[in-house]
Amino acid sequence: MKAAALGGAQPVLFHQSLPSFSEPEWAMNAGYDGVILDLQHGELGLEAACGILRSLPRGHAYAYARVGSIDAGPILRLLDSGARGIIAPTVESRAEAEALVAATKYLPVGNRSMGPSRPALYVGESYADAANLAVSTIAQIETRIGVEHAEAIISTPGLDSIYVGPADLAVSYGLPGRGDWEDGPVRDAIAHLRELTTAHDVTLGIYSGRPDYTAALFADGLVDYVGLGIDLVLLNRAFGDTISALNAVRFPGSTS
């Protein structure tokens, strides 16, 4: 998520783990700014993800994909299909950040292979330069080791953004796998990452499952963008709320 692309806004994306072409359309119609296609968790595979990317408006700034590992092959397919950001999970070293940059950026910044499969995907005099500006390279920090090595990671040339995985980060500190920490080591880590990303002109995002917690993060200036909710969790909540509402009418006074 490049600072220039933000334009002072605070984009809100959602995690999609199901192979649905309809979800991004419904989510963005509801007011979401974009999608993070999640190939790390859930049922979304590479072929489906590439198809969904092609179905989104060309050049959509917040058409992102989170891969399962830093593997240049799937990353290349996703980028050639139109992904404008690649999130790599559990980055814990400068070497891993450099490998991510190499896979997502063309020379001279990285080593992405030149083989565009969509016409006019990037607009500019130089296709490679335009692509390097358009694509966000995002390292996910979600462990204590990643936080300890954060400055080396964040200062990697060609890296555009850091994405925090708060639940896994909490577990790495020996805490429950929650994402809405308002104090303690996870909150301290977020504040530390904010300082480093600001110093190195890199943006900072985070996953959140709660709208009120998200609003507080924005108000405190801790993050630039948020992945708010996962489709499976949102569906589960909607199913539960719907059945609970029905049962409240059918069986008034029941506690079951």
C-alpha positions as CSV (number, residue, x, y, z in Angstrom):
1,M,0.0,0.0,0.0
2,K,2.1,2.9,-1.2
3,A,1.9,6.2,0.6
4,A,1.3,8.0,-2.7
5,A,-1.7,5.7,-3.5
6,L,-3.3,6.4,-0.1
7,G,-4.0,10.0,-0.8
8,G,-4.8,10.6,2.9
9,A,-7.5,7.9,2.9
10,Q,-7.5,4.9,5.2
11,P,-8.5,2.0,3.0
12,V,-10.4,-0.9,4.5
13,L,-10.1,-4.3,2.8
14,F,-11.4,-7.8,3.7
15,H,-9.9,-11.2,3.6
16,Q,-11.4,-13.6,1.1
17,S,-10.7,-17.3,1.6
18,L,-13.5,-18.7,-0.6
19,P,-13.4,-19.1,-4.4
20,S,-16.2,-16.7,-5.1
21,F,-16.4,-14.1,-7.8
22,S,-19.3,-12.4,-6.1
23,E,-17.8,-11.6,-2.8
24,P,-15.5,-8.7,-3.9
25,E,-18.4,-7.1,-5.8
26,W,-20.8,-7.3,-2.8
27,A,-18.1,-6.1,-0.3
28,M,-17.1,-3.2,-2.4
29,N,-20.7,-2.2,-3.1
30,A,-21.1,-2.2,0.7
31,G,-18.2,0.2,1.1
32,Y,-15.1,-1.8,1.4
33,D,-12.1,-0.4,-0.6
34,G,-10.7,-3.7,-1.7
35,V,-9.9,-7.3,-1.1
36,I,-7.0,-9.5,0.1
37,L,-7.3,-12.8,-1.6
38,D,-6.1,-15.2,1.0
39,L,-4.2,-18.2,-0.5
40,Q,-2.6,-19.0,2.9
41,H,-5.7,-20.1,4.7
42,G,-9.1,-21.3,3.5
43,E,-10.2,-22.8,0.2
44,L,-8.9,-20.3,-2.3
45,G,-6.4,-21.8,-4.8
46,L,-4.2,-20.2,-7.4
47,E,-6.4,-20.7,-10.4
48,A,-9.5,-19.3,-8.7
49,A,-7.5,-16.3,-7.3
50,C,-6.2,-15.5,-10.8
51,G,-9.7,-15.6,-12.2
52,I,-11.1,-13.3,-9.5
53,L,-8.3,-10.8,-10.1
54,R,-9.2,-10.7,-13.8
55,S,-12.8,-10.1,-12.9
56,L,-12.0,-7.0,-10.8
57,P,-11.8,-3.6,-12.5
58,R,-8.4,-3.3,-14.3
59,G,-5.9,-1.4,-12.2
60,H,-7.9,-1.6,-9.0
61,A,-5.4,-0.2,-6.4
62,Y,-6.5,-2.6,-3.6
63,A,-6.6,-5.9,-5.4
64,Y,-4.2,-7.8,-3.1
65,A,-3.3,-11.4,-2.5
66,R,-1.7,-13.1,0.4
67,V,0.5,-16.0,-0.6
68,G,1.4,-19.0,1.5
69,S,5.1,-18.5,1.1
70,I,7.7,-16.5,-0.8
71,D,7.6,-18.6,-4.0
72,A,8.2,-16.7,-7.2
73,G,6.0,-19.0,-9.3
74,P,2.6,-18.3,-7.7
75,I,3.5,-14.7,-7.1
76,L,4.3,-14.2,-10.8
77,R,0.9,-15.7,-11.8
78,L,-1.0,-13.5,-9.4
79,L,0.8,-10.3,-10.5
80,D,0.3,-11.1,-14.2
81,S,-3.4,-11.7,-13.5
82,G,-3.6,-8.2,-12.0
83,A,-2.7,-8.3,-8.3
84,R,-1.6,-4.8,-7.1
85,G,-0.2,-6.0,-3.9
86,I,1.4,-9.2,-2.6
87,I,1.5,-10.0,1.1
88,A,4.0,-12.6,2.2
89,P,3.4,-14.2,5.7
90,T,5.8,-14.6,8.6
91,V,8.7,-12.5,7.3
92,E,11.4,-12.7,9.9
93,S,14.6,-11.5,8.2
94,R,16.1,-9.1,5.7
95,A,16.9,-12.0,3.4
96,E,13.2,-13.0,3.2
97,A,12.2,-9.4,2.6
98,E,14.7,-9.2,-0.2
99,A,13.4,-12.4,-1.8
100,L,9.9,-10.9,-1.7
101,V,11.1,-7.8,-3.5
102,A,12.9,-9.9,-6.1
103,A,9.7,-11.8,-6.8
104,T,7.4,-8.8,-7.1
105,K,9.5,-6.1,-8.8
106,Y,11.1,-5.9,-12.2
107,L,14.7,-5.0,-12.7
108,P,16.5,-3.0,-11.5
109,V,14.6,-3.2,-8.2
110,G,13.8,-6.9,-8.3
111,N,14.0,-9.9,-10.6
112,R,10.4,-10.4,-11.7
113,S,10.1,-12.2,-15.0
114,M,8.7,-10.1,-17.9
115,G,5.8,-12.1,-19.3
116,P,2.6,-10.0,-19.1
117,S,-0.6,-12.0,-19.7
118,R,-2.9,-9.0,-19.7
119,P,-2.6,-6.1,-22.2
120,A,-1.9,-2.7,-20.8
121,L,-1.9,-3.8,-17.3
122,Y,0.5,-1.0,-16.3
123,V,0.3,2.4,-17.9
124,G,3.5,4.4,-18.5
125,E,6.4,4.9,-20.9
126,S,8.3,2.1,-19.3
127,Y,6.2,-1.0,-18.5
128,A,8.7,-2.2,-15.9
129,D,8.9,1.2,-14.1
130,A,5.1,1.6,-14.1
131,A,4.7,-1.9,-12.7
132,N,7.2,-1.3,-9.9
133,L,5.2,1.8,-8.9
134,A,1.8,0.1,-9.2
135,V,2.6,-3.1,-7.3
136,S,2.9,-3.0,-3.5
137,T,5.4,-5.4,-1.9
138,I,4.1,-6.2,1.6
139,A,5.9,-8.2,4.3
140,Q,3.7,-9.6,7.1
141,I,5.3,-9.4,10.5
142,E,3.5,-11.8,12.9
143,T,6.1,-13.2,15.2
144,R,8.4,-11.9,18.0
145,I,11.4,-12.7,15.8
146,G,9.9,-10.5,13.0
147,V,9.5,-7.6,15.5
148,E,13.1,-8.0,16.7
149,H,14.3,-7.9,13.1
150,A,11.8,-5.2,12.1
151,E,14.2,-2.4,11.2
152,A,16.3,-4.7,8.9
153,I,13.1,-5.9,7.2
154,I,11.5,-2.5,6.9
155,S,14.6,-0.8,5.5
156,T,14.8,-3.3,2.6
157,P,15.0,-1.4,-0.7
158,G,11.8,-1.9,-2.7
159,L,9.6,-2.9,0.2
160,D,6.5,-0.8,0.3
161,S,4.5,-1.9,3.4
162,I,4.3,-4.0,6.5
163,Y,1.2,-5.9,7.5
164,V,0.7,-7.0,11.1
165,G,-0.8,-10.4,12.0
166,P,-1.8,-9.6,15.6
167,A,-3.2,-13.0,16.6
168,D,-0.1,-15.0,15.6
169,L,2.1,-12.2,17.1
170,A,0.2,-12.6,20.4
171,V,0.8,-16.4,20.3
172,S,4.6,-15.8,19.8
173,Y,4.6,-13.8,23.0
174,G,2.9,-16.6,24.9
175,L,-0.6,-14.9,24.8
176,P,-4.0,-16.0,23.6
177,G,-4.4,-15.7,19.8
178,R,-6.5,-12.6,19.9
179,G,-6.2,-9.7,17.5
180,D,-7.6,-6.8,19.5
181,W,-4.9,-5.9,21.9
182,E,-5.1,-2.5,23.5
183,D,-2.0,-2.9,25.8
184,G,0.8,-5.3,26.4
185,P,3.6,-6.6,24.1
186,V,1.4,-6.8,21.0
187,R,0.3,-3.2,21.3
188,D,3.9,-2.2,22.0
189,A,5.0,-4.0,18.9
190,I,2.4,-2.2,16.8
191,A,3.6,1.2,18.1
192,H,7.3,0.1,17.5
193,L,6.5,-0.9,13.9
194,R,4.6,2.5,13.4
195,E,7.8,4.4,14.4
196,L,10.0,2.3,12.1
197,T,7.6,2.4,9.1
198,T,7.3,6.2,9.5
199,A,11.0,6.6,9.6
200,H,11.6,4.6,6.5
201,D,8.6,5.9,4.5
202,V,6.8,2.6,4.5
203,T,3.1,2.1,5.2
204,L,1.7,-0.1,8.0
205,G,-1.5,-2.2,7.9
206,I,-3.0,-4.7,10.2
207,Y,-5.7,-7.4,10.4
208,S,-8.7,-6.6,12.6
209,G,-11.9,-8.4,13.4
210,R,-13.7,-5.5,15.2
211,P,-14.9,-2.3,13.6
212,D,-14.6,-0.3,16.9
213,Y,-11.0,-1.5,17.4
214,T,-10.2,-0.6,13.7
215,A,-11.6,2.9,14.3
216,A,-9.4,3.3,17.4
217,L,-6.3,2.2,15.5
218,F,-7.1,4.8,12.8
219,A,-7.8,7.5,15.4
220,D,-4.5,6.8,17.2
221,G,-2.6,7.1,13.9
222,L,-1.1,3.6,14.4
223,V,-2.0,2.2,10.9
224,D,-2.6,3.4,7.4
225,Y,-5.0,0.6,6.3
226,V,-6.8,-2.4,7.7
227,G,-7.9,-5.8,6.6
228,L,-11.3,-5.9,8.4
229,G,-12.8,-9.3,8.7
230,I,-12.6,-12.7,6.9
231,D,-15.4,-13.9,4.8
232,L,-15.8,-17.2,6.7
233,V,-16.0,-15.3,10.0
234,L,-18.4,-12.8,8.6
235,L,-20.6,-15.6,7.2
236,N,-20.5,-17.5,10.5
237,R,-21.6,-14.3,12.4
238,A,-24.4,-13.7,10.0
239,F,-25.6,-17.3,10.2
240,G,-25.6,-17.2,14.0
241,D,-27.3,-13.8,14.2
242,T,-30.0,-14.9,11.8
243,I,-30.8,-18.1,13.6
244,S,-30.7,-16.4,17.0
245,A,-33.1,-13.8,15.8
246,L,-35.5,-16.4,14.5
247,N,-35.3,-18.4,17.7
248,A,-35.9,-15.3,19.8
249,V,-39.3,-14.9,18.0
250,R,-40.2,-18.6,17.8
251,F,-39.2,-19.5,21.4
252,P,-39.4,-16.3,23.5
253,G,-37.9,-16.6,26.9
254,S,-35.8,-19.6,25.9
255,T,-32.1,-19.6,26.8
256,S,-31.1,-22.4,24.4
